[in-house]
């Protein structure tokens, strides 16, 4: 049995792509924690026309940190659009999606990297539903909705994922950069899952922690995004 590794055991090999929209309360702390992880070679931040002071916080953070590439959309377009912009600028061999809130822990990057760096995987999903780390107790119907969307996605892709809607998805760069992302909002998750499944690459899941937010704390996804996700599952698997 090999010994468990931490982020400190990995050489720089990772681009974190961070879409940001109105996250002034958390973005500086997330940037600090992401850059503290040794595997992070590059952090691409795409501000999607924030109006709450987020952009003003990001500019001084980027001035003295050569690993940060800071991009701004002049019109708000959505998470998928910000990811499309950010992924195109990734240069490291592996790319991870990182939200600008504190729901996911960058100190767990090593868990996601391990299957790829060991030569076993091409894509890794971080699952909030297979145990291990701490999980904040929040909305029952959100968890049911997530599991239902994952079930529908699995039926269409013939994968056996437990958490299709997870933020933490990590890819070999050549894989994610050859996929054309069409969705501008949260439909990115079912779209990218369908397109990765079609490539017949090696997909793994690992357990991650999850520190969810309430709507009062800034959570943005809603029931309309769930309806859109169902449409995206159908669209990108069957049309």
C-alpha positions in Angstrom: 0.0 0.0 0.0 1.5 3.4 -1.0 1.6 6.2 1.5 -1.0 8.9 1.3 0.4 12.1 -0.3 -0.4 15.7 0.3 -0.3 18.8 -2.0 3.3 19.4 -0.8 4.4 16.1 -2.5 3.4 17.2 -6.0 5.4 19.3 -8.4 3.7 22.3 -10.1 1.5 20.8 -12.8 -2.0 22.4 -12.4 -4.0 25.3 -13.8 -6.9 26.3 -11.6 -9.6 28.0 -13.6 -11.8 30.2 -11.4 -15.0 31.9 -12.7 -16.0 34.8 -10.4 -19.2 36.8 -10.1 -19.9 39.0 -7.1 -17.8 37.1 -4.6 -16.2 40.0 -2.8 -16.7 38.3 0.6 -14.7 35.2 -0.2 -12.6 35.7 -3.3 -9.4 36.9 -1.7 -9.3 34.0 0.8 -9.9 31.5 -2.0 -7.1 32.9 -4.1 -4.8 32.8 -1.1 -5.6 29.1 -0.4 -5.4 28.1 -4.1 -1.9 29.7 -4.5 -0.7 28.0 -1.3 -1.1 24.6 -2.9 2.2 23.5 -4.4 0.7 21.8 -7.5 -0.7 25.1 -8.7 1.4 26.4 -11.6 -1.2 28.9 -12.9 -4.5 30.5 -11.6 -6.7 31.8 -14.4 -9.4 34.1 -12.9 -12.3 35.2 -15.1 -14.4 38.0 -13.5 -17.8 37.8 -15.1 -18.6 41.5 -14.8 -18.9 41.6 -11.0 -20.5 44.7 -9.5 -19.8 44.3 -5.8 -16.1 45.2 -5.6 -14.8 41.8 -6.5 -12.8 43.1 -9.5 -11.2 45.8 -7.4 -10.1 43.2 -4.9 -8.6 41.0 -7.7 -6.4 43.6 -9.3 -3.9 44.1 -6.5 -3.8 40.3 -5.9 -2.7 39.8 -9.5 -0.1 42.6 -9.6 2.6 40.8 -7.5 1.7 37.2 -8.3 3.0 36.0 -11.7 1.0 32.8 -11.5 -2.3 34.7 -11.7 -3.8 35.5 -15.1 -6.7 37.9 -14.6 -9.4 38.4 -17.2 -12.6 40.4 -17.1 -15.9 40.0 -19.1 -17.4 43.4 -19.8 -20.9 41.9 -19.8 -22.1 39.2 -17.4 -22.4 35.9 -19.4 -22.5 33.1 -16.8 -20.3 30.5 -15.3 -20.0 28.4 -18.4 -18.9 31.4 -20.5 -16.3 32.3 -17.9 -15.0 28.7 -17.9 -14.9 28.8 -21.7 -12.7 31.9 -21.5 -10.5 30.6 -18.7 -9.9 27.1 -20.0 -8.6 28.6 -23.3 -5.9 30.3 -21.4 -4.7 27.3 -19.3 -1.1 26.2 -19.9 -0.4 23.5 -17.3 -0.7 19.9 -18.1 -3.7 19.4 -15.9 -6.7 21.7 -15.4 -9.1 22.0 -12.4 -12.3 24.0 -12.0 -12.3 26.1 -8.8 -15.3 28.1 -7.6 -14.6 31.5 -6.0 -16.5 30.7 -2.8 -15.5 28.5 0.1 -17.7 25.5 -0.6 -14.8 23.4 -1.9 -11.4 23.0 -0.3 -8.2 23.5 -2.5 -6.2 21.6 0.1 -7.8 18.5 -1.4 -6.3 19.0 -4.9 -3.9 16.1 -4.2 -6.9 13.7 -3.9 -8.0 14.7 -7.4 -4.6 14.7 -9.0 -3.5 11.3 -7.8 -5.4 9.1 -10.3 -4.2 11.3 -13.2 -0.6 11.5 -12.1 -0.5 7.8 -11.4 -1.5 7.1 -15.0 -4.9 5.6 -14.2 -7.3 8.5 -15.2 -7.7 11.2 -17.7 -10.6 13.0 -16.0 -11.5 13.0 -12.2 -14.7 14.1 -10.6 -14.8 15.0 -6.9 -17.8 13.5 -5.3 -19.7 15.1 -2.3 -21.7 11.9 -1.9 -19.3 9.0 -1.4 -18.2 9.8 2.2 -14.8 10.7 3.6 -14.6 14.5 4.3 -16.8 16.9 6.3 -20.0 18.0 4.8 -22.2 20.9 6.0 -25.8 19.9 6.5 -28.1 22.0 4.3 -30.9 21.7 1.9 -32.7 18.3 1.5 -34.3 19.1 -1.8 -31.0 20.3 -3.3 -29.4 17.0 -2.5 -32.4 15.1 -4.0 -32.2 17.3 -7.1 -28.4 16.7 -7.5 -28.9 13.0 -7.2 -31.8 13.0 -9.6 -29.8 15.0 -12.2 -26.8 12.6 -11.8 -29.2 9.6 -12.3 -30.6 11.1 -15.5 -27.1 12.0 -16.7 -25.9 8.5 -16.0 -28.8 6.9 -17.9 -27.8 9.0 -20.9 -24.0 8.6 -20.7 -23.9 5.0 -19.3 -21.5 6.2 -16.6 -21.9 5.4 -12.9 -21.0 8.8 -11.4 -22.4 9.7 -7.9 -22.1 13.5 -8.4 -22.3 14.9 -11.9 -23.0 18.5 -10.6 -19.8 18.8 -8.6 -17.6 21.8 -9.1 -14.4 19.8 -8.7 -13.7 18.3 -12.1 -10.1 17.9 -13.2 -8.8 17.1 -16.7 -5.7 16.5 -18.7 -5.4 19.8 -20.5 -5.5 18.3 -24.0 -8.9 16.8 -23.3 -10.7 19.8 -21.9 -9.2 22.2 -24.5 -10.5 20.2 -27.4 -14.1 20.2 -26.1 -16.2 23.1 -27.4 -18.2 24.4 -24.5 -21.5 25.9 -25.5 -23.4 26.5 -22.3 -23.1 29.9 -20.7 -24.5 29.2 -17.3 -24.6 26.1 -15.0 -25.5 23.8 -17.9 -21.8 23.5 -18.2 -21.8 20.5 -15.8 -24.1 18.1 -17.7 -22.7 19.4 -21.0 -19.1 18.6 -20.1 -20.0 15.3 -18.6 -21.8 14.2 -21.8 -18.9 15.3 -24.0 -16.3 13.7 -21.8 -18.3 10.4 -21.8 -18.4 10.5 -25.6 -14.6 10.7 -25.8 -14.3 7.3 -24.0 -11.5 8.5 -21.7 -10.7 7.1 -18.3 -12.9 8.7 -15.7 -12.5 8.4 -11.9 -14.3 9.7 -8.9 -12.8 10.6 -5.5 -14.5 11.6 -2.2 -14.2 15.3 -1.3 -15.4 17.6 1.5 -18.1 20.1 1.0 -18.9 23.3 2.9 -22.1 24.4 1.2 -23.5 27.9 1.4 -27.0 29.2 2.0 -28.7 31.6 -0.4 -28.2 34.4 2.3 -24.5 33.6 2.1 -24.4 33.9 -1.7 -25.5 30.6 -3.3 -26.6 31.4 -6.8 -27.9 28.2 -8.4 -31.7 27.7 -8.4 -34.5 25.5 -9.6 -34.5 27.1 -13.1 -30.9 25.8 -13.5 -32.1 22.4 -12.6 -34.7 22.5 -15.4 -31.9 23.7 -17.8 -29.7 20.9 -16.6 -32.3 18.3 -17.6 -32.6 19.9 -21.1 -28.8 19.9 -21.4 -28.7 16.2 -20.5 -31.0 15.5 -23.3 -29.4 17.9 -25.8 -25.8 16.9 -25.4 -26.4 13.2 -25.3 -29.1 12.7 -27.9 -29.2 15.7 -30.3 
